[in-house]
């Protein structure tokens, strides 16, 4: 593996054959644990009937997981040099991610302390990395300073928040501050992320999150073989159809050339919160459907079905936002997925929702093969 010196110098955004490194893949594996814990906690919360709290906690925890991963990924695309310092900083973030993962269950009980500790550990490493960029790249001094100071102030906010009762208003303000930091920092001088590398990295995390949902599909087959039921069979088939269609639609077209525009890249990157979150939610809601069909739960089958439909519709909307609105050459191509979103929501009100949505997603894939959004 090539080591590009000790300085965190800005990399060439036009570098050929830029691919994900083994360190980045190892980093992703740590986040598998956090996402897996989150899916399980979300499923249990919904099955217990805690719908509003469950959804809010899921959104909060997944936001922390996604943002930490996302910010490391974009930084590495611009500055990864495989030096000892960079690897140790990555290790530091991995430790923070493991702490964050261990705090997921408590977060669903309303206690965010461990989650915040893990998140602050991750982000403190980012502060040091940006300070190193400031030292090593005179042309990026202002950008790096804005990143370092902005992230530092946000972490002070997270630490202060942990001493007071949970307030969703404060959480929203803190996340708005986090999201503002990259906009403010990059407004002076933009960093040299590699568009092909960024697209690949986001695709890899899509596979990882799909893997967590595949586990739910596996569990449905386990239940099916223990005690056969047509209802469970329909859920199992519908789940695998849906997930396979999700994979197909996501990787069907490349938007790499659009990501060379920084404004589009920001929107595309932020839109992946909905892509990843919806896929994770789909896995949890398949689990909820199985529980409703095989055990006593505090949630009804109708609610579980509608929840699954909403999660799939959010994914399709996010895919439209990140891909098809950019690629579509005409009105039908550009807005086709939005129409499918509406159909999916309607299917959430009918029996055998998971199977019917799975078939709908497969039909969408077939339509796209004969009517591609990008030539």
N, C-alpha and C positions, 0 to 999 in steps of 0.2 A: 504494500500500500504506500503510495507516494506521500511523503511529508513535504509540505511546501514552505518550510522555514518556520521560525518561531514567531514571526510577526503576523498579526491578523490583518493581512492586506486584502483590499477589495479584489475579488476575483473577476475574471473577464466574463461578462454576460453572454458573449458569443462563443465561449469555449466549446469545442467539439467533444462529443462522446461523454458528456457529463451525465453520470448516473448516480443513484443512491449508493452511499458507502455502507460497509458492514457495520460501522459504528451507528449510523442512522437507523439501520434495520434493528440493531440491538436496542437502541433507544425506543423504537416503536414497540418492542416486546414488553417493555416495562408498562407502557400505557394499555396493553392488552389486559393486564391485571386490573387496572383501575376501571376500565370499561366493563369488564366482566362483573366486577363487584357492583357496579352501578346498575347493570341490567337486572341482576338478581334482586337488589334492593328495591328497584322500581316495580318489578313484578310482584314482590311480596306486599308492597305498599298498596298497589291497586287491588290485589286479591283481598286485602283486609278492608277494602272500602274507603281508603283514604285518597280519594280521587284528586281533590284540589291540592292538598299538601304533597301528594305523591308527584304530581306533575310539576309543581313549583320546585320541589327538591331536585327532581330529575334535571330540570332546566338549569338550575344553579350549579349543581355538581358537574354536569356535562360541560357547561360553559368553562369551568375552571380547567377541566381536563383538556378540552379542545384548544383553549387559548394558550395554555402552557406549551402544548405540542406545536401549535401553529407558529408561535413566535420563535421557538427554537429552529423550526424548519426553514423559515424565511431567513433567519440570521445565518444558518449554516449554508444556505444557498449562496449567500453573498460573501462569506468569510471563512468557511471551513478550510483549515489548512492541515488537519490531522496531526497537529503538534501535540506535545505532551500537555501543554496548558489547555488546549481546546478539549482534549480527551478528559482531563480531570474535571474541567468545568461541566462537561457532559455527564460524567459520573455523579457530580454533585446534583445535577438536575434529576438524574435517575433515582437517587436517594429520596429527593423531595417527592417524586412521583409515587414512590412506594409508600411514603408517609401519607400522601394524599389519598392513595387507594385504601389504606387502612382506616381512613376516617369517613369513608362513604356511608357505612351503616349508621354511624352516629349522626351524620348530617341529616339522614332521613328521620332522626328522632329530634331534630331541631338544634343539635349541638355541632357548630361548625369549627370548633377550635382546632381539632386535628387536621381537618381539611385546610384551614387557613395556614397552619404551620407548614404543611407540605407545600402548599402553593407559594408561600413566601420563600421557602428554601429554593424552589425552582427559579423564582424570579430574581432572587439575590445573586444567583450565578449569572443571570442575564445582565445584571447591572455591572458586574466585574468584566464580563466579555465586552460590553459597550465601552467601558473605560479603557480597555486594551485597544479597541478600535480607535478611540479618540487619540491615544498615544501614537499608534502606528500609522494613522492615515490623516495627515494634516488637512487634506482637502475635504475630509468628512468630519472635521472637528466639531462643528456646530451641530450637525445631525446626530453624531454619537453622544454629544453632551446632552442634547434634548432627550434622547432615548434614556440615558443613564439617570438623569434627574427625574424625568417623568415616571419611570418605573419605580424609582426610589420613593417618590412621594405617594404613589399608589400603594406601595407596600406599607408605608406608615399608616395609610388609611385603613388597610385591611387589619393591621395589628390593633389599631385603636378601636375598630369596630368589634373586635372579639371581646372587649371588656364590657360591652353593653348588650342588652337584650336584642335578639334578632329583629332587624327592621328591613323589610323589603325595599323601602324607599332608599335607605342608605346603600343597600346592595346595588340597586339600579344606578345610583350616582357613582359608585365606585367602578362599576363596569363601564359606564360611559366615559369615565376618566381613563380607564385602561384602553378603550378603543380609540380615544382621542390621541394618545401618545404617538402611535405610528403616523397618523395624519400630520400632526404638528412637526414631528421630527423630519419626515420626508419632504415637507413643504419647502425646506431650505435646499437640500440636495438629496437626490434619490440614491438609494443603494443599488448595487449591481446584482440583483438576484438573477438566476438563470431560469428562463421561462420553461424550458423542457424539463429541467430538474424539478422545478416546483410542481409541474403537472404530474410527473411521475410520483413524487412524494405523496401528493394528495390521493393519487390512485391507490398507492400502497396502503394508506390508512383506510381507504374505502374497503379494501379486501379484508383488513383486520376487523373492522366493525361488522362486516358481513359474516365473518367467522363466528362472532358472538351470537348472531342471529341464527346461524346454521345449527348451533348447539340447541336452540329451542326446537328446531325442526327434528333434530335427532331425538330429543326427549319425547316428541309426539309419536315417533315410531316405536320407541320403547314402551310407552303406554299402550299403544295399539297392539303390540304383540303380547302384552300381559293380559289384556282384556279387550277383545275386538269390539269396535263400535264404528258404525258408518260415519257418525258425526266427527269422531277423532280422525278417521281416515281422510275425510274431506279437509280437515284442518291441516293434516300432515302434507297432503298433496298441494293444497293451496299455498302453504308456506313455502315449499321448495320452488313452486312455479313463480311465486312473487319474488323470492330472493334471486333466482336465476335471471328473471327479467330485469330486476334492479341492476344486477351486474352488467348485463348485456347493454342496457340503455346507457349506463354511465360510460362504459368504455367503447361505445360504438363510434364516437367521433372525437377528434382532438380539437382543443381550442387554444393550443399552445401559442399560435401566432397572435391571438387576441391579447394574451397575457403580457406581451411586450409593452403594451400601454399600461402605465402605472395605475391610472384610474380604474380601468377594467380589472386589473389584477387585484386591487383592493376589494372591489365588489365581489369578484369571483372567490377570493379567499374567505371573506366574511360569510358568503353564502354557504360555504361548506359546513358551517355550524348546523344549519338545517339539514343538510344531506346526511352528515354523520349522526346527528341526534335522532333523526327520523328512522334511520336504519336500526339504531340501537333500540329505539322504542318499539319497532316492529317485532324484534326478537322477544322483548318483554311481553308484548300483548299477545303473541302466539302462546307463550307460557300461561298467560292469564286465561286465554280461551280453553286451553287444555285443562287447567284447574277447575274452571267453571263446569266443564263437561264431565269431570271425573270425581269431584269432591265438593264439599260445601264451602262456599265462599260468600263474602259480603258484597260481591259485585254481580250484577245480572249478565246473562249472555248477550242481551241486546246492547248493554253498555260496553262490554268487551269487544263486540263486533264493531260498534261505531268507533271505538278507540283505535282499533286496527285500521279501519278505513281512513280515519283522520291522519294517522301516521304515514300511510302510503300516499295519501294526497299531498301531505307536506313534502315528502320526498320528491314527488313528481313536480310540484311547484318549484322546489329548490333546484331540481335538474333543469327545469325550464329557465330559471333565473341565471344559472351558471353556464348553461350550454346552449339550449335551443333558441333563446332570444338573440344570441349572438350569431348563430349559424343560419337561421332560417332566411331563405331568399324571398319568400312571399308570406302572405297573411296566414295561410293554412299551415305551412311549415313552422312558422314562428310561434303560433298559438295553439297548435294541436294538443300539446300536453296539458294545457290549461283546461281544455274540454274534457280530457280524460280524468283530470282531478275531480271535476263535477260528477262524472259518472261513478267514480270510486266512492265518493261521499254518499251518493244515492244507494249504492250497493251495501253500504254500512247499515242501512235501515231494513235490509231484507235478510231472510234466512240464508245460512251457509255462506256467510260473508267472505271468509278467508278463501274458500275455493273459488267463488265467483270473481273476487278481485284477482286471484292468481291467474285465472283464465283471461281476464281483461288485460293484465300486464303482458301475458304471453301474446295475445292478439295485437297489442301495441307494438311489441317487438317485431312481429311478422309484418305489420303495416310499415314499420320503419325500414325493414329490409327492402321492401319494394318501392318505398317512397322516402328515400334518405333525406335527412334534413340538410346535409352538406354533400355536394357532388365531389 
